[in-house]
Amino acid sequence: MWMTPKRSKMEIDESRAFRAEWTQRYLVVEPPEGEGALCLVCRRLVAATGEPDVKQHYEAEHEYYERYVAEDERAALVERLRRGDLREAAPLTPEQRIARAGLGLARLLALKGCGWGEGDFVHRCMAVMLRDVLPDHVGVMDGIDLSPETTRQRVLDIHQNLRSQLFNRAKEFKAYSLALDDQAFVAYENYLLVFVRGVSHDLEVHEELLTIINLTHHFSVGALMAAILEALQTAGLSLQRMVGLTTTHTLRMIGENSGLVSYMREKAVSPNCWNVIHYSGFLHLELLSSYDVDVNQIINAVSEWIVLIKTRGVRRPEFQALLTESESEHGERVNGRCLNNWLRKGKTLKLIFSLRKEIETFLVSIGATTVHFTDKEWLCDFGFLVDIMDHLREISELLRVNRVFAAAAFDHICAFEVKLNLLQRQVEEKNLTHFAALSQVVDELKENLQEDEKILDLERYRGVICRLQKEFERHFKDLKFIKKDLELFANPFSFKPEYAPISVRVELTKLQASANLWEEYRTKDLGQFYAGLSAESYPIIKGVACKVASLFDSSKICEKAFSYLTRNQHTLSQPLTDEHLHALFRIATTEIEPRWDDLVRGRNESNP
């Protein structure tokens, strides 16, 4: 459910009252005595303090019954369980438990980005451990097959199970948005990652990988469009429910006449659908913005330093923190593009800047060029880049926090635009208060140069900040078009009805007059408040809530995929089919738990 932060510091106890809708949703009834919920399947009392406890029990123990999707099927299932006509599924046999263990190990191997052949090594390690710790159980390992062929197939089976669950949930989405990431992949092939964020009737949000599209086979925008529409159709998602589109700001995505976004928005236009909201600055904000502010090819020079350090300075103690950071980010093996992307992070540049004296000494000791350290313009540009990227890092970290809604993300963006205005004014006034690295470089240069010698040209830096301002305005202009919707969603009780759209004024006035709803709004998370709001009494406000909640509010899932790839680039650069690559990324990014019992039993029928 929702993970939005509280608006007050009050300690709020969630209601323990049983809710009637839990019966069909989670197959529980109110117990005759005491609190909690009585499970109709296993007849156990769930000591519930709220819906999350009931949901956790259902998903962990009985999610098999999710295959009963239609309302009439669900009602009939509840009635049969009440009468005792359906028995709980039989416990797994020893052979099935061994198969389940193999599936779990295959999933762990996929999460760690291990090659298919590493399952045999894990098998040998476990056999050695059992032989010393539990010698009577060594024979258990004989039944667990972790051969490359079996591991590969199990990963595909888990992928299909997760995909099927996503499609079942997608049928209930009232609204959804897509995130299209064509910058994440840094291996030998280029792919487009398509993520979906959907909102169900109770305003529960799901963010999942929808599909992966091979750009080598779908080079044209028309082919890409067709592949995305096919994926949406397979998932049962109509364009009439699409609300938002988040992309990178590459030409393939946002080209004025031939970009994918213009094609998608044109296709989605119909009398029954909302105008699709597009914003292109969420994904890889630091990475893509760095190209706009790197005025002197700083990254290329720094990249050469890092290669030399990793090959000839690995034992030097002053570089251990840097090497540890590098290894934790993308492992021991790293290709040039991955290294370049890592260096475009504000945190990384700041660390390298703090080691610039040690790096210069190291370069001198190995006979490498140190020409940059005597170029005052280059040094100033280096300091300026470090400062700007550090400011971009701060906004990037805020935009990685999910489940805070697009309204909160929009507030962060507006605040950063104000900050850019401040930085521009300070540059015009020759005030380096918020440019710590540049100020440090200037102070060092003043010690070695003549008093009347010009050290830096602030006018070129003002131009860079101005360009960055324009880029931000362009990337997020659609969010400004729905500013009132975002404000209404975030603050329904303080939003003046006369400023609201005419269609929503009556409902908004009615809502603001309700003391009970005000108390719920004051004491609950925003998502919980809208989840409990009656769709019959407030259909338009509930629709606005679904629309806003379906917009991507962070880049977290895209960053998760990007991190998985950079950590496991060597494995993922090996020959893999598109299907296997899709399976690995789905397992790495999903929040859905595989239905292990269904995988083991191979059940596909509609009845247990």
N, C-alpha and C positions, 0 to 999 in steps of 0.2 A: 504493500500500500504506500501511501504518501510518506515522504521523509522530510517534509517541510519543517523548518525551525519554528518554535513558538514565538508568538508576537509579544508575550509578556513573560516575566520571570516567575510567575505564579507556578506553584506545584499543582498540577491538575491531575486528578484521578479519573481515568477513563471509565465510563459507565460499565457496570457489570451486568446490566439487564440483558436478558435473553431477547434476541430479535427474531421475529417470526420468519423473515426471509432466509435465515440460516438453515432452515429445515431442507428446502430444496437445494440451496447452494452447497451446503456442507454435510447434508444427511445427518443432522442432529435434531433432537427435540429437547424441550425444557424438562429437566428432571422433576419427578414428583416432589422431592424434598431437596433443600439446599440450593446452592448456586452452581453455575457452570452449565454444561451441556451434555446430554446423553447421546452417545453415538449409536445410530441405528444399525450400523454394520457390525462392529465388534462389541457392542453393548457396554463399552467402558465409559466412565464419567470423565469428561474433560474439565479439569479444574481451570475454567476460563476466566481471565480477567478482562477479556475483550475479544473482538473479532479476530485479531492476529493469532491468538492461541487456538481458536477453533479451526482457523484456516490451516495453521501449521500441522495440526493433527490430521486433517483431511488429506492434505497434499503428501504428507509423509507416509500415511498408512493406506489410504483408500482412493488415491487419485485415478485408479483404474476406472472408477465410475464416471469420470469426466466424459467418457464416450457417449453418455446419455446427454445430448446437447439440447434437443428441442424441449420446450416447456411441458408439453403433454407427456413426453417420454420421462422427463424428470419427475413429474407428479406421479406417474404410474410406478416408477422405481421406488419412490418414498412409500407408496401404499403397500407394495410388495414387501419392503423391508419392515414395515410396521407389523404385517401379518406373519413375518418370519419365513416367507416363501423363498427368499434368497439367502443362501448361506455365505459366510465369509470364505474367500478364496482359500483353497487348501495350502498348507505350508509348502515351501519349496523342498524338493527332494535334494539329497546330497549332490547329485550330478548338477542340478539346477543352481545350487549354491556355488559350486565350482565355476559354472558358466558366468554367474553374476560377478564373482571375484575377478574373472578374466576381463569382463567388460569394464569393471571399475579401474583395473590396472591400465587397460587400453586408453581410458579417458585421461588418467594421470599422465601417461606418456604423451598424449596429444597436447595437454595443457602445458607441459614442459618443453614442447617442441622437439621431442626426441624422434630419431629415425625409426622406421618400422623394425629394423633389425635389433634395436636395443632392448626389446622385450626379452630376448633370450638371456641377455646379461642380467636383467632384473630377476629372471627365473632362477638363475644360478646363485645370485646373492641371497634370495629368500631361502633357497634350499640349504645353503651354508648356515644361515641363521637358525633355521629350524633344527638342523642336525645338532647344533650345540645347545640350543635353549629348550626345544621341545622334540627330542629325538623320536618320540612315539608318533609324531604327526608328520614326519618327513614324507610319508607316502602320499599325503594330500597334494603335494606339488606335482605328482605324476599326472594328475588329471587336468592341470591348468596349462592350456596351450597358449604360448606367447610367441609363436612363430611369426615372421613378418607377414605372411599371407593372412593368418587369422587376425592379427592385430589390425591390419589394414581394413579388413572386412568389418570388424567390430566398431571401428571408428565411423565407418559409413553407416552402420546400423544405428549407432547413437545419434548421428546427424539426422537420419530420417525420422527417428523418434522425436527429437527436439523440433524438427521442422513441422511435423504433424501437429504437435501441441501448439506451436505458434499459429498455424493456419486455423486451428479450432478457436483460438482466442481472437484471431483477426475477424472472425465472423461477427463478434460482438462489439467491434470498434464503432463508436458513434462518430469519431473523427480521427484522422491520422495525419502525420507529416512524414516526409522522407528526408534523409540526409544522404547526399551523394559525394563520396570522397574519392577523387582520382589522384590524390597526392600521397596516400599512405604507403603504397607499395614501393619498396626499394630493392627488390630482387631483380631477376633477369627479365621477367615479364611485367607488363603493365595491366593493372586491373582496376575496375571501378567497384568500390564497396558501396552497397545500397543498404541503408539502415532504415527501419520504420519505428515510429513512436506513435502508439495508438492509445486511445482512451475508451474504456468500456462504460456501460450505463451507470456504474457506481463510481465513475471518475478514477478508476484504478489505471495507472500508467504502465505500459509495457514498452521497453526499448530493446529491439532485437535486430540482428542481421537478417535482412530479407533475402538478398542474393549477392553473388559476386559475378561480374561480367568481364570477360576477357576482352580488353580493348584491341588486341591484335586481330581478333575475329569480328569485332564490332567497331571498326575504325570511324565510320561516318556517324554523324549525329542522328541520322534517320535510323541506322541500325541499332544504336544505343537506345533510342526512344522505343523501338519495337521490343527490345529485350526487357526494358523496364516495365512496359505495359503487359508483357507476357507474365512477368513475375507477379505483378499486381493481380492479374486475372487468376493465376494459379492459387494465390493466397485468398481469393475471394474479396479483394479490396477494389471498390469502384472509385473512379476519379471524382465522383460526386461527393465523396466523403473526405477528399484530400484538402487539407487546410494550409499547410506550409511546406516549403522546400528550402532546405539548408544545403549550401554547396561550398566548394572552394572557389576562389576567384580567378580560375584559369579561363583562358579563351574558350576552351571546349565547353565550359559550363555557362559562362556569362557573356559570350560574344554577342554583340548587339543585334545582329541579324541572323546569325547561324549558331548561336549557343543553345545548349540543351534546355536551359531554363525557359527561353522564349517558346520553344516547341512544346514543353510540358504545360506552360500556362495557357497556350492557345488550345491545346487538347482538352484542358480541364474546364474551359469556359462553357457554362451551360446555365439555363435559367434556374436550375435547382442547386447550384453549387456556389460556395463562397469564392471570392477572388483569392487566388493562391498567394500567400505571403512568402516572399523570397528574401533571404538574407545570406550573404556570402562571406561573412567575416569570422564565424565561429570556429571553423575547422582549421587547425594548424595556424593559429593567429601569429604566433612568434615566427614560425618558419617562413610563411609567405610575406609577412610585413618586413622581414629582415632584408629582403631584396630591394625594398623601397628606400631603406635607410643606410645601406652599406655603400657609401659614396666613394670609397677608394679601394674596393676589392679586398677589404680587411680579412674576410673569412678565408679567401684563397691562401693568403700568406700564413695565417694561423694554422690552417690545415696542414701545410708543409711542416710547420714546427711540430705538430702533434705526431705526424708520421715519423719524424726523426726521433722524438722522445720514445715512442713505442718500439722503435727498432734499436736505438743506440743509447737510450737513457733510462731504460726500464729499472735499473738497480739504484738509481739516484734517489735518496730519501726525500728530497724536496719535491719530487714529482709523484710520490705514492698516492696522495689524496686525489690528484688528477687522474691517474691511471685507474684507481679504484672506482672513481665516478664513471669513467669511460667503460670499464668492464661491466659494471652493474647496469649500464644503459643498453649496451648492445653486444656484450660478450667479448671474448678475446679476439675473435675474428671479425673484421669490419671492412666493408667495401667503401669506396670513396664517397658515394652519394650518402650513405648512412652516416659517415663521419661528418660530412658537410652539414647534414641536417642537425646533428647533435651540437655542432659548434654554433648554430644559429639560435641557440637557447640563451636567454639572458643569464641564467644561473651559471652556465658553462663559461660564457665569455667573461663574466665577472671573476671567476676563479682563475682563468688564464691571465687576465689583466693583473691580478694580484701577484702572479708569478713571473711577470715580464722581466724583472732584473735577473732572476735565476735562469730564465730561458735564454737571455742574451749571453750570460756567462757560459751556459752549456753550448750554445751555437759556436762561440769563439773557441771552446775547447776541442770541438770536432772539426773545425775549419769550415763551417758553413757560413753563408753570407749573413751579415747583420746590418745590411744597408737600411732597413726600415727603422732601426733604432737611432739613426742619425738624421732621419727625415722628420722635421718638426711638424709638417702638415699631416703626414701619415700618422704620427703619434697622436695628434689632436683628433684626427678622424677616428682613431681607435678608441680613445676615451669617450668621444661623443657616441659612438656605436654602443659601447658598453652601457652607458647611461640610458639611452633610448630603449635598448633591448631589456634593461632591467625594469623600466616602466611598463613595457609590453608584457613582461613576465608576470607582473602583478595582476594585470587585467586578465591574462590567460588563466592564471590560477583561479580567479573568481569565476570564470566561465567554465571551469571544469567541475564545479560543484553542481550536481544534478538534483532533481526533485525540488527545485526552488521556484519553478515556473518562469516563463519567458518574461513576465513583468519584472521580476527581480533582476534577471539578466539584462533587460533593457535599462534599468536604473544604473547598473554597473557601466554600461556602454556610454550613457549620457554623462556620468561622472568622469569617465576617462576623456571624453571630448572636451569637457570643461578643463581638465588637467592639461590637455594639449594646448588650449588657449593660453593658460597660465605659462606654460613652458615657452611658447612663442613670444609672449610679452617679455619674459625674462631674458631671452636671447636678444631681443631688440634693445633692451636696457643694459646689456652686457652684464647681466646678473647670473652667476653660475651656481646659485644656491641649490638647485635640484639637478645639478650636473657634477656629481662628486668626482667621478673618474676624470672628466675633462678638466675640472679645476685642479686636480692633482697633477695632471700632465703640464698644465700651464705654469703652475708653481715651480715644477722641476726645470722647465725650460727657461724660466726667468733667471734662474741661478747661473745658467751657462751662456746666455745671450746678452747682447748690448741693450741698454735701456730703451733706446729709440727704435729698436728692431721690432717689426710687427711679428707677433707670434701666431695668431689665428684669425681666420676670416669667419666671423659669426654670421654673415649674410647667407652663406651657403647652407649653414645649419638651419637658419630660419626657413629657407626654401624646402628643406627636407621635412621639417615639422608641418609646414603648410601642405605639402604633398600628402603626408600621412593623415592630416585632418580631412582632406578631400576624399581619400580612400575610405576612411571610416564612414563619412557621410554617405558615400555611394553604396557601401556594403550593407548598411543598416537602414536605408531610407524607408523601406516597406514597413519596418516596425514603427516608425514615426507616423505612418498613415493610420495605424490602429492604436495609437497612443491612448485614446479614450477608452477603447475596449480593455486595454491592459490596466488602466487606472481603475476602471469600474470593477474588474475582476479582483484586483488586489485590495481595494478599499470601497466596498459597496455601501457601507454605512456613512462614509464621509463624502461620497461623490454626490454633487448637487444634481437633482433630477432635471433641472432646466438645461443642463449641459449634456445630458444623455440623449441618445437617439429617441425620436418620438415614440417608436414602437416599444421601448423598454421603460418609459417613464412611469406608467401605471404600476407595473410590477415592482419597480425600484422604490416608489413611494410606499407601496404596501409592505415591502420587505423592511424598510427603514422604520416603519411604525410598529413592527413586531418586537416586543421586549424579549420573547423567548429566543428568537433568531439572533438578536443582538448578544444575548448571553452565550449562545453557542459560538457565534463568531469570535467573541472575546476570549473564550476558554479553549477553543479547539484550533488545531492546525487548519490552514486555509483549505487544503484538500479535503479534510474530514468535514469541514463546514459545507462545502459544495456537494460532497457525496451524500449528505443527509438532507439536502434541500429538495423539497418536493418538486418533481418535474411537472406535476399536474397544476400546481399553484403558480409556479414560476418557470414556465417552459422557455421563455426567451432568455432569461438570465442564466438558466441551466445550459442553454445552447451556447451562450457566450463563454461560459465556464469550460465546456467541452472543447470549444474552439481554441481558447487560450492555452488550456492544459495540454493540448495535443502538439503545440509548437515545441521544438527542441529548445530546452533551456540551458543546455551545456554541451560540451564536446566530449563528454566522458567516454561514451561507448566508442567513438572514433579514436580517441587517445588510447583506449584499451587495445584496440586492434593494431594501432601503430606500434605500441609498446611490445605487443606479442611478436610482431614481425621483426622489429629491430633486435630483440633479444635472441630470436631464432632464425636469423637471416641465412645462416649457412645451411640449416636443414631445409628451409623453405625454398632455397635456390636450387635444390636438387630436383630432378625430373618428377613432377607430380601432375596428375590429371586435374582438370578444373574441379571435378567433383570432390576429390580428396582435399584440395585446397579449401574449397567451400566448407567441407566438414571440419577441418582444423580451425578455421576462423569462427565458425558457429560455436564450437565447443569452448573456444577461448573467450568469447564475448557474451555468451548467453547468461541470463539469470534464471533460466528454467532448469529444473532438476529432471534428468531423464527418468522415465518410468521403467525402473529396472526389472520389475516383475514381468511387465509386458514384453520387454526385450528378451528375457530368459525363456518365457513360455511361448514366445512368438505368436501372441494372440492378436488377431486382426478382426475377429468376428465382433458383432455388435452386442453380444450377450456373454456373460461369464459362464 
